[in-house]
C-alpha cells in the first residue's frame, strides 16, 4: 500500500492544482490496473492490506477526489486559497486511503475520525453561507459523541481478545446484558455516519452549507465509511447482530419511506439530493444487517452506484447555482430552455438515481430486494413504497428544475463548459458501464 500512499504525500508537497489533478487521475489509473480478481487479501504489510471491498472503496475515493478537483475550478479561478484547498482535499483522501486499507481496528478508528477534520475545514473554509458554522458543529458533535463509545468498545475488545487485527477477530461469548451494551456502543458510530434515520439531521445541513467539493466527497465516499465500518465490526457480533436485525430492518425501511415523503416537499435542490442519500442508505443498512451474501453484495454495489450518482447530481446542482445564484426549485425553473445541453445530463443522472437500467443502482437494489424479501415477506410493503417514492421525488426534482417559466432575472445563456461535461461524463460512464461486468463488483 505504500506505493499508493507515498505518491499521495508527494502531491501534497507540490500543492499545485494542475499537478494534483493529473496526479490523482494517474493514481486512479494505476490503482485500477492493480486489481487482482478473486483475491482474499492483497498488498499486505504490517498494518495495511486490501480485500475486495477495500479495493472498491479506495478506487471510489480516488476517482471521486479526481472529479472534485475537476469540478471545483471556481476556487482556482477566484484564487480562493486554492493551494490550501488542494492540500485539504489530499489530506482527506489520505485519511480515507488509510481507513479503507487498515488491518487493525484501532488504526481504522483513528483514520475514521481523522477524516472528520478536513471535511470540517472544507465546510467552514469554502462554504457558502454564515450558517456553515452551525452545520460544521452539528456534524462534528454528532460524529464525536457517538464515536466515543466505539473507542471504549475497541479497547475492551483488545483486552478480551488480545488483538485488534481485523482478520483475527472472532465472536466472543459473554453474558447477554454485556454483549448487548457492547454491540450498541460499537455500531452507533457507523449508523450516524451512514446515516440512519433519526441520526441523519447533520447531513442535510452539512450538504447545503458545504461547497461542491464537500458535498461530493460527503455523498460519494464519507457516507460509505459507515457501511464499510459495519461490514468490518459485524464479524464480532454475529449472533447479537442476527437477534437485532429486526430493529435495523424496521428503521431502514420505515425511515426510507419517511425520508421519501420529506424529499417530496423540499424546495432546495441540494437538500433534496441530501435527503435522498438517507433513503438509499437505509436500504444498504437493511442489506448489511441481515448477514446474507446477497445483502452484502447489494449493499456494496449500491454504495458505489450511489456514490457516483449522488456526486454527479451535486456537481450539476453546483453548476446551476453558479449561473442562477440560487438553489431553490422555485427560482431555477425552465433550465432546459436556459441550459439545453445540460438537460440531458440532468435526465441521465436522475434516471440513474431512481435505479433504472443499466445503472449499478438497479443491480444493487435487485440484490437488496431479494435479500430483504427472503428475510421476511412482509418487508415487500416497505420496499414497494420505498421504490415508488424513490422514483417520485427524483421525477419531482427533474420536472421542477427543467420545466416551467425561466426566471426573468436571467440575462445570459451558457449551457456548459467542456470540463463540466467531462466531469459529468466521468460520473455517469462507470455508473452505467460497470454493470456489464457485474461479477467484478459482486462480493
Protein Blocks (a to p, Z undefined) as FASTA:
>chain_A
ZZmmmmmmmmmmnopaklmmmmmmmmmmmmmmmpcghifbeciafkbccdfklmmmmmmm
mmmmmmmmmmmmmmmmnopokllmmmmmmmmmmmmmmmmmpcbfklmmmmmmmmmmmmmm
mmmmmmmblklmmmmmmmmmmmmmmmmmmmmmmmmmmmmnopacfklgccddddfklmmm
mmmmmmmmmmmmmpcghilmmmmmmmmmpcfklmmmmmmmmmmmmmmmmmmmmmmmmmlm
mmmmmmmmmmmmmmmmmmmmmmmmccbfklmmmmmmmmmmmmmmmmmmnopaklmmmmmm
mmmmmmmmmmmmmmmmmmmmmmnopabfklmgoklmmmmmlmmmmmmmmmmmnopafbfk
lmmmmmmmmmmmmmpmklmmmmmmmmmmmmmmmmmmmmmmmgccddfkbcbdcfbdfklm
mmmmmmmmmmmmmmmmmmlmpZZ
